[in-house]
Amino acid sequence: MPKCPHCGANADADAKFCEVCGKSTSQTKQCVECEKEIPIKARFCKYCGFDQNKDPFDWS
């Protein structure tokens, strides 16, 4: 049985959202810079190298 990547609760194989925490059960997310699919826990995009914790509109 799959688990929620956020809280670890058991999730149905076809569930799109966790019944416990309400977050997406997807194991991927879109890079905030290049918008390619990357692992949900990735801090840096493997395609463009962008730091996922940085605001793409912050030019400072």
PyMOL commands that set and color helices and strands:
alter all, ss='L'
color gray80, all
select strands_A, chain A and resi 28-30+37-39
alter strands_A, ss='S'
color yellow, strands_A
deselect
rebuild
show_as cartoon
